[in-house]
Amino acid sequence: MNTKDLSRLLDDNDPYEEMLNASKRRPRKTGRHPKQISKSDYEFLKEQDDSRKTFRFTYKAARFEEWWLTETLGAFYEHKWIGDVLKKVKVGKEASVYLCKPAREIDAPLLAAKIYRPSSLRSLKNVQEYRQGRADLDEEGHLLWKEADINAIVKRTKYGEEVRHTSWIAYEYKTMEDLFNAGADVPKVYAKEKNAILMCFIGDLTTAAPILNSVSLEADEAQVLFERVIHNIDLMLKHNCIHGDLSAYNILYWNGEISLIDFPQIVIPESNPSAWKIFQRDVMRVCQYFSAQGVECNPQKLAADLWTSHGHKIFKPLEPKDLDPEKAEDRKVWEKQK
């Protein structure tokens, strides 16, 4: 099997969808039917890493997904970070999350494996806006220094896109590690591979922690959690970063506590010309949720006070083009700002 054939498999078989028998398959929205993986193709995929053949897991994955999990999480298994994959708990446009059982004694009973979709299958909006002023990282989280890699990213070659994809994941891992060590409310990360991050699972065996947006809070609890979220935003600024896509959709709620998630688009405030705009948007989205929960807050003043307290200058106000019309929370922000 050549590279073109392997690429075809990734295009025609989504590793995050359950594959049904050919007779039961339904047409996709594109009107095309997914192609059946041939026996020879499947055998080729199975043979790619002999050392991972012993990796068997409880989760009943479809045929292609089984290979994908073995290929992506195999290193975690080999290094005895995980011993089992129990179930799939989240499917997203950019990544899916699987509940895993640890294979060694660590300070978490359950682990979450966040697996990014291949760059060819992901759709990241406004990536360049977040990346401005942000040096790219290699697989180890170190600054890229090879001129060939840097030029490949600039020229947007196929290899350059893969390097950028690796950098995107490295930023999430490094940011979460640094913020956790600083006392922020983020899941603890344990390991990273080329296309996946292993972290503490928020929830239990039967239930994954819901996103804050799906939770209705009592007034007293809402005030406490609002102050905690603002503390985290302030702590991120202190450590020279902005979440970049913060809202009640990227905050988990479990046993009265919150956990901030999804950090690949992290923004550097001192070097990104759009930083104030992005920061203001984060604060306004958070305030939008907590206002609905009965918390009194002034997002414009709060954002300005936080921003300037760390020595940053305020630029132009938030404009309609700065918001995403496809996101309900952004539409609400604009309606309130008008």
N, C-alpha and C positions, 0 to 999 in steps of 0.2 A: 504494500500500500504506500503510495507516495503522499506528499504533503497536500496536494490538491484533493485527493480522495479523503484524507483525514479531515480536511476543512469542510468537505461536503457533509461528512457525518455530523459535525458540530452544527452545521446550518440546518440540516434536515431533521435532527433529533435533539430536541431541547432536553438537556440533562436534568431539568427541574420539573418536567411534566411526566406523569405516569403514562407509560406506553402501553396501549391496549393491544389485543390481538388484531391482526390485520382486518378480520371480518367485522370488528366492532369499532374500528377507528372512524372518527368524524373528520370532515374537512376542516382545516384551519381557516381563520378569517381571511387569509390570503387566497383561499379557494384551492390550495394545493393540499394533497395528502402527504403526510410524512412517509418517507421511504423506509421499507423494511431493511434492517441491517442484515446483510448477507452473512452466511456462516463463516466464510473466509475472513470478512471484515471483523466479525466478532472475535474470532480466534486470534487475529492480529492484535486487537486491543487487549485481550486477556494476556498475551505473551509479553507485553511491553515491560513489565516489571516482575520478574520471577520471585523476588524476595517478598512480595506482598500477597502471594497466593494464599497464605494462611489467614489473611484478614477476612473474617466472617462476622457479620453483624446481624442484630435482631431486626432492624428495620428492613421491611420487605420492599426493596427497591425494584423498579423496573429494570430490564436488562441493561439498557444503556446507562441508566442512572447508577446502577451497581458498579459498572466499570468506572464511571466518573468519580464516585465516592472513593473507590479503592485507589484510583490514581491520585486524587487530590488529598485525601486524608491518610494515605498509606504511610507517609513519613511520620505523622503523629503516632500511628500505630507502632511503627518500627522503633521509635524512640520512647515507647511506652508512656506516652501522654494519655492515649485513649485505649480502651479495651473493647469498646462496643459503640455502635451507633444505634440509638434507641428509636428515634423518630424524626421526621421533618416537622419543624415548628413554625417556619415562616418562609414564604416565597415572595421575593421582591424583584423589581426590575433590574437591580444591580447585583443582588446577592441573595442567597438562601441560607437559612440557619437550621442546623441539625443539633438535636440533643444527644450528647455523648456521655458515656460512663468513663470515669478516669481509670487508668491502668496502674496508677501509682498513688501513694499517699500524698495528697495535696490539701490545701485549705478550702476546698470546695467539693461538695458531694456530687455535683453534676457540672458538665462543661458544655459550652455552646461553640460549635464550629461554624463560623461565618465563611461561606464559600462564595467568592465572587464569580459571576458569570464571565466566560471568556470575553476579552475586549470586543470581539466581533459581534457578540450577542448582547452587549450592554449599550444603554442609551443614556449618556450623562449630558445633562443640559448645562450650558454656560461653564464648561470646565475651565476654559481659559481665564475667565473672570476670577476664579478661585486661585488659579496657579500663578497669577501675576506676583512677582517679587518672591516667589517660592522656589528655592533650588530643588532640583530633582534628586531622589535618593535611589540607592541600589537595593538589592534584596536584603542586605544586612542593615539597612537603615543609615548607611554612610552617604555623604555627598558624592554625586557622580563626578568623576574626574577624567574619565576617558573621553577624548575629543570625539571619537567615532560615535559613542552613545549620545552625546549631547547634540551632535550634528544630525543624527538620525531622528531625534525628537523634533528638532527645528524643521527638518524637511518632511516630517510626518510620513516617513517610510513605514512599511509594515513592521520592521524590527523596532523602529522608533516608537510606534504605538504600543508595542509590548513592553518596552522599557518604561514608558510613561505609565502604563497599567501597573507595573511593579512598583513604581514610585508612589502611585496613588494608594496602594495597599500599605506600603511601608509607612506613609504618613499617618494613616489611621492607627497602626500598631504603636508607633513611637509616641504619638500624642496621647493615646490612652494610657500607656505605661507611665509617661511623665506626669499626667494629671492624677492618676491613681496614687502615685508616690507623693504627690503634693496635697493629697487629702480630698480630692474631688470625688463626687458621687458618680463614678464610672465603673463598669465591670473590670475586674482585674484580668489582664491578659497574661497568657502563659507561654505561648509559642506562636510562630508565624512560619508559613511556608509560602511558596511562590504565589499561590492563589487562594490562601485561606488563613484565617486568624482563629486561634483557640483562646477562649476566654471563659470566665465564670458565667454559669447559667443563672439567670434571674427567674426564679419560679421553682416548681417542684416537678416530680415525676408525671403528674397528671395535668398540670397547668403551667403555661408560660406566662410570665408577667404581662399584663395588658399595657397598651400604650396609654399615657395619661389622658389623651383626648377621648378615650372611651369610658372614663371614670368620672362620676359625679361626686364631688367632695362636700363635706360639711363645712360651714363657714370657718370655723376655728382651724380645721385641718388645712383648708385651702390657704389660709394666711400663712401658716407655718411652712407649707411646701413652696409657696410663692417666694418667701424669703430665702428658702434653701436654694431654689433655682437661681435667684439673683446672686446669691453667694457664689454659686458655681460659675456664673457668667463673669463675675468680678475676679474670681480665682484664675479663670482662663486668661483674662486680660493681663493679670499680674504675671502670667507665664507666657506672655507674648503670643497669644493665639485667640482666634474667634471661631466658634463652631462653624458658622457659615450657612447652616440649614436648620437652625434650632426652632423647634415648635413643640406643641404637646404631642405631635406624632413621633418625635424622636426622644421622648422621655418615657421610661418604663415606671410603673407603679406597682410596688409589692410590699405588703405588710406595713403600710404607712410610710414607706420610704421611696425615694425616686432614684433613678439611674439614668444618666444621659448616655445616649448611644449614637452611632453613625458619625464618625469623624473624618472620613477620607478627604472631604473638601475643606479641611482646616485652612483658615486664612491668617496670614501674618500681618498684624496691624501696622507695623512700622514700614513695610515695604510694598503694600498693595494699595494703589490709589483708590480702589473701591471699598476699602476696609470700613470706613465710617458708614457708608451706605448699607453694607452687608450687616454690620453690627447693629445698626438701628433697626433693620428688618427683623433680626433675631429677637431683639427686645420687644418689638411691637407684636410679633407673633405670640410670644410667651404671655404678654399682658392681655392679649385678646382672649386667650383661654381662661386666665385667672379672673378677668373682669366678669366673664360669664358665670364664674363660681362665687361671685360676690365680693371679690377683693377690689378695693379701691386703689387704682394706680394711674399714674400719668406717664405713658410710655415715652413720650418725647423728652420730658424732663428727666426721667430715670435714665434713659440712654445717654443723654448729654452729661448728666452728673457722673455716671460710671466712666464714660469715655474720657472726659477731661480730668478726672481724678488720677488717671494714669499718664497724664501729660500729653494726650493726643489732641489734635486740633479738629474742630468741627468744620465740615465742608457744606456743600449744598444740601437742602432738605430732601427727604425721600420723595421720589416722583413716581408716577404710574408705571413708567418703563422699568422701574427697579423691582416691581412686584410681578409675580407669576400669575397670570389670569387663570391658569389651570388649577391653582390651589385655592380651596375654599377659604382658608385662613387669610390668604393674601387679599382676596376680594373683600373680606370683612374689614381688614385693616384699612383698605382704601376708602370704603364707605364711611368708616368712623373718622378718618382723617379729613374727609371732605366737609 
